[in-house]
Amino acid sequence: MQKGIDSKGVSPAKLFLYLGLIIWFLFSIFPFYWLIAMSTRGTSSIFSYPPKLTFGHRFLTNIHHLLSAVSFFHSMWNSLVVAGLSTLLTLFFTSLAGFSFAKFEFPGRKSLFLILLGTMMIPGQLSLVPLFTIMKTFHWVDNLKALIVPGLASAFGIFWIRQFAESAIHDDLLNAARIDGCGNFRLYYHVALPVLRPTLVALGIFLFMGSWNDYLWPLVVLNSPQNFTVQVMLASLNGIYFKDYGMIMAGTLLATLPLIILFSIFSRKIMGSVAIGAVKS
């Protein structure tokens, strides 16, 4: 038997590591468990002391109150349209720009890329007023286009794609495609996209989650309840004199489910993209 290994073959260091991971997992999963449990209870039960951590029997009642109070599924559809279209279009433009920065030589490339990186240092809140003015000029206030178009050029997305494409797409492959008669766009479509697919999936999930969870900009630019996204709709559930926290918890749970399903489907793609990026070519 090796030194430092107990009779079951597990060293004390590994035992403490596994114990720490289990504790960390429990702390991480507890807020979501709390959300599920409180969505099955009423407001008075939620604020009872000591707190009740078990499941109640008011989940269907809370859902009924939610659907009676607001057009919940219509708001979820708005969020799905905004998040889906903005993610697909942003992936297209960012992959084009990132591939161009990585593999094409053109005047001012390094300067433009540095300016692009500089925009990532500017807080997004500073752009709210000028962006709202632009949307008002285009007559896009209270229109879902105001949530889709402004974010199509993602500086972080371009940086992400550029860093991946620089090492993953070999110049010899591009030169061979040029000899076969491929132009710049065909190089992007037939050569770059198949190589970039893993990182595009991972970036797409982050973009979708960011768009789905966005609250501040939709709150500023949307006025009509029929155009509300799910986050703005959830905020509208806060009454002036009374807040039904059970109903709010149930709505928050339903709004979270699409993200959980999305991550469950594409989680392996995310891990694969991270693994690919960690391997040096």
N, C-alpha and C positions, 0 to 999 in steps of 0.2 A: 504493500500500500504506500502511495506517495505521501511525502511529508506535507502537512497542511490540509490533507483531504480526510474528511470523516468517514465513518463506516459506510455511509450511503453514497459516497463519491461526490459530495458537494462541499466545496471549501467554504469557510466562514465568510470570506469576501463576497463570493457569489450569493451566499444566503442573505447577507445584508443588502446586496444589490437588488435581488429579487424582492425583498421586503420593502425597500425604498420605492421600487417601481410600482408595487401594488398600492402602497399608500398614496403615491402621486396619482395613480389612475383613479383611486377613489375620490381624491380631492377634485380631480378634473371632471369626473362624471357626475359629481353631486349636484352642481347647479342645474344640469339637465334633468336629473331625477326630481329635484325640487320643482322644476317647471311642470313636469308631468303630474306629480302628486298634487300640486296646488291647483292645477286645471280641473281637478275632480272635486274641488271643495268650494264653499262659499266664502264671501269676504270676511265674515266674522270668524269662521274657522281658520282662515289663513293667518289672522292676527292673534289667535289664541295663544295663551302662555300656560304651560310650556308648549312649544310648537308641535303640531302633529305631523309626523313624517310619513304616515301611512296614507293609502289611497282612500278617497271618499266615494260618494255615489252621485255627484252632481255634474259629471262631465257632459252628459247629453243635455242637461238643462242649461249649462253654460254655453254649449254650442248653439242651442235654440235661441238663447238671448242674443248671442253674437250675430247670428244670421238675421234676426229680427231688427237689430239695431243698425246694421250697415250692410252694404253690398260687398260682403267679404270676398266671395269668389270672383267677382268682377275686378276687385282690386288686385287679387292674385293674378288674374289674367293680364292686367295692365303691367304688373311687375314682370311677368313671364315674357311678354312682348318686348318690353324695354330691355330686360337683361339678355334675352336671346338675341335680338337684333344687334344690340350694341356689342355683345361678345363676338358674334360672327364677323361683323364689319371691322371691329378693332383688330381681331386676329388677322384679317386680310391686309389692312393697311400697315400694321406693325410688322408683320412678317415681310412685306415688301420693303419697308424702310430698313428693317434690321438686316435683311439679306444684302441690300444695296450698300449699307455702311460697312458690312463685313467683307464683301467680295468685289466691289467695284471701286475703281479709282476715279475721282472727279474733283474739280477745283473746290477747295474749302471744306473737304470732307471732315478733317480733324476739327476745324473750328466749329462747324455746324454741330458735330457730335458733342463738343464741349458745351456749346450753348444749350443743346438738348439736355445734357446732364444738369446744367445749371437750373433749368426749369423745375427739376425735381426737388430743389431746395426751397422753392417758394410755397408757402402754405396755401392750400386750396381755398381757404376762407377769404384770402385777399382778392380772389378773382370773382367773387360772387356778384359784386356791384357792376363791374364792367361786363360780365357775362350776361347778367340780367338785362342790361341796357341793349346789348346786341340782340338778345332774344326778343326784346320788345320791338326793335327795329325790324326784325324779320317777321313780326306778328306770330311768334311761336310761344308766347306766354300762355300758360294753361293748355299746352299741347305736348303730347308725348315726344314729339320730335326734339323738344328742348332737353330731354333727358338722354336722347340717343346720340345726336350729332356732335355736341361739344366734346365728348370724351373719346371720339374715334381715333385721335392721335395720342396714344398713350406713351409718354416718355419712358416709363418703366418697362412697358412691353417692348418698345424698340430696343432698349438697352439689353433686356433679357434675350431677345432673339439674336441680336448682334453678337453677344458674348458666346452664345451656343453655336451659331453658324460659323463663326470665325475658325473654330477648331474642328467642327464636325463635318463641314463641307470642304473637301479637298480641291485645291486648284487644278490638279490633274483631271479630275472628273469634269470640271467646268470646261477646261480646254478641249477635252474629248468631245463634249457636247457641242462646242462651238465649231469644231471641225465637221461635225455631222450636220451643221447648218442651223443650229438653234440660236434664236435671237435672245435678247435679255429677258423678255417675259417667259419664253419657253424654258430658259434656264431656271427661272423661278418656279414654274409650274411643274416641270418634269424632273428636275434635279433637286432643287432645294426643298420643296414641300415634302416629298417622301422622307427626307432626312430630318426635317424639322417637326414631323408629326408628333413625336412624344412630348417635346417641350411645348408645342402648341396646345396639346390637350391639358397639360398642367397649367399653363398660362390662362387658358380659357376658363378653367374652373375658378381660378382666383378672380378673373374679370367678372364672371357671372356672379360670384358671391359678393364682390364689391358693389356691383350694380344692384343686386337684389336687396342688400342691406343699406343702401344709400338712403339717407333721411333728410339731411340738411338742404341739398339742392332741390329735390322734389318738393319739400315744404315751402321753399321760396318761390318756385316758378309755377306751381299748380294751385289752382283756386277752386275748381269744381270737384265735388265729391265723385262724379263719374270718371274723372281722370286720376283719382288718387291711386298711388301705388300702395302696396300692402303695409309698408312701414308708416306712411302718412296716415293711412286708415286706422292703424292700431293706435297712433297718437290721438286720433279724434275720439277714441273711446273714453278718454279721460273726461268725465263730467265735471261741471263746476261745483256742484254741491255733494255729489255722491259718485264714487268710483266702484264699479263692480269688478274687483280684482280677479275673481274667478273667471269671468267672461274674458278679461284681458289676457289672463294666463292661457286660456283655451285658444284664443286667437293667435297668441305668440307661438304656441305649440304647433298649430296648423301651418303658420308661416315659416316655421323652421324645418318642417318635414321635407319640402323639396330640396333643400340644401343637403340634408342628411342622405336622401336617396341619390342625389347627384354624386356626392362624395363616395358613397358605397359602390356605385357603378364604376367610377373612374379612379378609385384610390390606387389600384395597381399601376395605372398609367403614370400617376404622380410619382410613385416610388421608382418606377422604371426610368422616368425622366431625370430624377435626382441621381440615380445610379449611373446613368449614361454620362451625365455631366461630371461625375466624380472620376470617371476613367479618362486618363490622358491618352490622346491619340498618338 
